[in-house]
Amino acid sequence: MDLSKIHHGVNKRTPKKRVGRGPGSGHGKTSSRGSKGQWASAGAKKPRFTFEGGQMPLFRRIPKRGFSHETWDKKYHVVNVGDLDKAFNDGDTVDADTLKKAGLAKGPADGVRVLGEGALSKKLTVKASHFSKAADEKIKAKGGSTELVALPKKPVRNKMKPKNTEG
C-alpha cells in the first residue's frame, strides 16, 4: 500500500457553490431554486417545527385550560446539614451569600431551605428561610443556632396609577 496516494483525488474542503453567475455555470438564472414557489424568493424563512403547511397548527386547535404556578411559586436553594458540615468551619455564620461563595447555592432563588440529611460536627449559626425539624435539632444539638429569614416581599404596584411611558 502506497500511503502517498491514499488521499489522492479526495478534496477535504469542497468550494462554496457560486450561484447566479450566468448560464455557463450551471447555476444561473434561478440559481438552483427552481421557478416560483415559497423557496424561490430571497428572504423565505424556514418554517418552525410547529408549521403544518398553512393548516391551523395543533397548539392553536386545542383548547387552553388550566393555570400556571409561575406567578406565585418560589424557588429555593436546598442544602443538607451534611453539606454545611463539609463546607464550613466551626463557629461560621451561614447565610445565602456564604452558601454562594462556598458553591452550595448556584443561580437566583427566593430563599434557602436547610434539610437534615447527613451529620453535623460543628457549631454553626445558620440563617435561612426554612429549616426541617431534623436540621433544626441537629444544629441546636451541636450548640449552634438557627435564624429564620423572611422572604423578600413582592412589590405592590398601584393598578390605578398608569405606568410611566416617558423615556
RODO-2510 file (C-alpha; in nm, 4 decimals, decimal comma):
residues 167
     n   res          X          Y          Z
     1     m     0,0000     0,0000     0,0000
     2     d     0,1368     0,3395    -0,1014
     3     l     0,0489     0,5918     0,1716
     4     s     0,1205     0,8899    -0,0553
     5     k    -0,1802     0,8052    -0,2737
     6     i    -0,4430     0,7476    -0,0015
     7     h    -0,5895     1,0964    -0,0211
     8     h    -0,5180     1,1442    -0,3900
     9     g    -0,8233     1,2934    -0,5631
    10     v    -1,0146     1,3492    -0,2364
    11     n    -1,0991     1,7118    -0,1643
    12     k    -1,1074     1,7769     0,2083
    13     r    -1,2699     2,1146     0,1526
    14     t    -1,5414     2,1483    -0,1097
    15     p    -1,5632     2,5010    -0,2501
    16     k    -1,8773     2,7099    -0,1984
    17     k    -2,1417     2,6815    -0,4718
    18     r    -2,1410     3,0131    -0,6592
    19     v    -2,4914     3,0688    -0,7894
    20     g    -2,6275     3,3357    -1,0214
    21     r    -2,3111     3,3589    -1,2360
    22     g    -2,4665     3,3059    -1,5761
    23     p    -2,5953     3,0094    -1,7801
    24     g    -2,2489     2,8588    -1,8358
    25     s    -2,2029     2,7875    -1,4667
    26     g    -2,4972     2,5504    -1,4496
    27     h    -2,6360     2,7527    -1,1579
    28     g    -2,7535     3,0601    -1,3460
    29     k    -3,0947     3,2250    -1,3933
    30     t    -3,2944     3,0873    -1,0982
    31     s    -2,9757     2,9977    -0,9055
    32     s    -3,0799     2,6377    -0,8386
    33     r    -3,4024     2,7492    -0,6662
    34     g    -3,6447     2,6364    -0,9352
    35     s    -3,9142     2,8670    -1,0664
    36     k    -4,1708     3,0254    -0,8351
    37     g    -4,2841     2,8729    -0,5067
    38     q    -4,2188     2,9501    -0,1423
    39     w    -3,8438     2,8914    -0,1542
    40     a    -3,7722     3,0720    -0,4822
    41     s    -3,7586     3,4239    -0,3407
    42     a    -3,4950     3,5704    -0,1136
    43     g    -3,5946     3,6071     0,2492
    44     a    -3,8069     3,2913     0,2605
    45     k    -3,7853     3,1648     0,6154
    46     k    -3,7680     2,8012     0,7071
    47     p    -4,0910     2,7097     0,8862
    48     r    -4,0934     2,6421     1,2583
    49     f    -4,1269     2,2846     1,3756
    50     t    -4,4930     2,3664     1,4512
    51     f    -4,5643     2,4733     1,0917
    52     e    -4,8204     2,2474     0,9254
    53     g    -4,8202     2,3807     0,5726
    54     g    -5,0791     2,6511     0,6307
    55     q    -5,3169     2,4226     0,8203
    56     m    -5,4194     2,5561     1,1618
    57     p    -5,1393     2,4354     1,3933
    58     l    -5,2146     2,1846     1,6654
    59     f    -5,1290     2,4196     1,9524
    60     r    -5,3907     2,6643     1,8212
    61     r    -5,6560     2,3949     1,7589
    62     i    -5,6605     2,2537     2,1111
    63     p    -5,8412     2,4361     2,3935
    64     k    -5,6377     2,6209     2,6525
    65     r    -5,7224     2,5246     3,0095
    66     g    -5,5592     2,5295     3,3472
    67     f    -5,3220     2,7734     3,5089
    68     s    -4,9576     2,8232     3,5891
    69     h    -4,7878     2,8344     3,9271
    70     e    -4,5243     3,0648     3,7782
    71     t    -4,6751     3,3808     3,9248
    72     w    -4,6521     3,2725     4,2881
    73     d    -4,4149     2,9755     4,3095
    74     k    -4,0920     3,0296     4,4999
    75     k    -3,7568     2,8759     4,4086
    76     y    -3,5349     2,7701     4,6985
    77     h    -3,1755     2,6570     4,7295
    78     v    -3,1921     2,3246     4,9151
    79     v    -2,8923     2,2456     5,1363
    80     n    -2,8405     1,9494     5,3668
    81     v    -2,6775     1,9668     5,7107
    82     g    -2,4063     1,7247     5,5951
    83     d    -2,3084     1,9658     5,3143
    84     l    -2,2814     2,2526     5,5642
    85     d    -2,0513     2,0385     5,7787
    86     k    -1,8140     1,9790     5,4852
    87     a    -1,8127     2,3379     5,3543
    88     f    -1,7888     2,5490     5,6723
    89     n    -1,5613     2,5730     5,9770
    90     d    -1,6563     2,5671     6,3429
    91     g    -1,8262     2,8923     6,4524
    92     d    -1,9050     3,0193     6,0998
    93     t    -2,2215     3,2079     6,0104
    94     v    -2,4057     3,0512     5,7177
    95     d    -2,6417     3,2575     5,5020
    96     a    -2,7339     3,2855     5,1326
    97     d    -2,4206     3,4831     5,0415
    98     t    -2,1769     3,2474     5,2131
    99     l    -2,3533     2,9476     5,0544
   100     k    -2,2999     3,1022     4,7095
   101     k    -1,9317     3,1621     4,7841
   102     a    -1,8969     2,8015     4,9024
   103     g    -2,0615     2,6775     4,5797
   104     l    -2,3610     2,5181     4,7510
   105     a    -2,6158     2,7620     4,6048
   106     k    -2,5967     2,8478     4,2368
   107     g    -2,8243     3,0784     4,0415
   108     p    -3,1109     3,3008     4,1525
   109     a    -3,3536     3,1892     4,4234
   110     d    -3,6063     3,3328     4,6670
   111     g    -3,4571     3,1708     4,9760
   112     v    -3,2667     2,8831     5,1349
   113     r    -3,4126     2,5621     5,2803
   114     v    -3,1953     2,3588     5,5183
   115     l    -3,2730     1,9861     5,5412
   116     g    -3,1471     1,7346     5,7965
   117     e    -2,9670     1,4744     5,5861
   118     g    -2,6121     1,3994     5,6986
   119     a    -2,4223     1,4507     6,0215
   120     l    -2,3130     1,7794     6,1764
   121     s    -1,9991     1,8007     6,3915
   122     k    -1,9520     2,1792     6,4107
   123     k    -2,1183     2,4711     6,5853
   124     l    -2,2777     2,6881     6,3148
   125     t    -2,5058     2,9902     6,3056
   126     v    -2,7421     2,9268     6,0148
   127     k    -2,9717     3,1908     5,8637
   128     a    -3,2303     3,0518     5,6218
   129     s    -3,5928     3,0899     5,5203
   130     h    -3,6858     2,7343     5,6257
   131     f    -3,5460     2,4550     5,8436
   132     s    -3,6686     2,0993     5,8575
   133     k    -3,7332     1,9625     6,2058
   134     a    -3,4338     1,7267     6,1839
   135     a    -3,1997     2,0032     6,0620
   136     d    -3,3109     2,2375     6,3415
   137     e    -3,2491     1,9685     6,6051
   138     k    -2,9045     1,8736     6,4668
   139     i    -2,7817     2,2349     6,4515
   140     k    -2,9040     2,3143     6,8037
   141     a    -2,7637     1,9861     6,9432
   142     k    -2,4109     2,0983     6,8499
   143     g    -2,4576     2,4362     7,0213
   144     g    -2,5336     2,6263     6,7023
   145     s    -2,8323     2,8499     6,6329
   146     t    -3,0933     2,8787     6,3608
   147     e    -3,2412     3,2063     6,2480
   148     l    -3,5417     3,2372     6,0186
   149     v    -3,5015     3,4977     5,7465
   150     a    -3,8216     3,6400     5,6000
   151     l    -3,8644     3,6139     5,2243
   152     p    -3,8456     3,9393     5,0299
   153     k    -4,1930     4,0775     4,9721
   154     k    -4,3182     4,1254     4,6215
   155     p    -4,3571     4,4962     4,5431
   156     v    -4,7206     4,6037     4,5201
   157     r    -4,7940     4,8031     4,2105
   158     n    -5,0705     5,0631     4,2208
   159     k    -5,3029     4,9438     3,9459
   160     m    -5,4918     5,2729     3,9413
   161     k    -5,1800     5,4692     3,8570
   162     p    -5,0695     5,4343     3,4910
   163     k    -4,7136     5,3261     3,4119
   164     n    -4,4673     5,5985     3,3268
   165     t    -4,4435     5,5869     2,9462
   166     e    -4,1854     5,8656     2,9118
   167     g    -3,8269     5,7832     2,8453
***
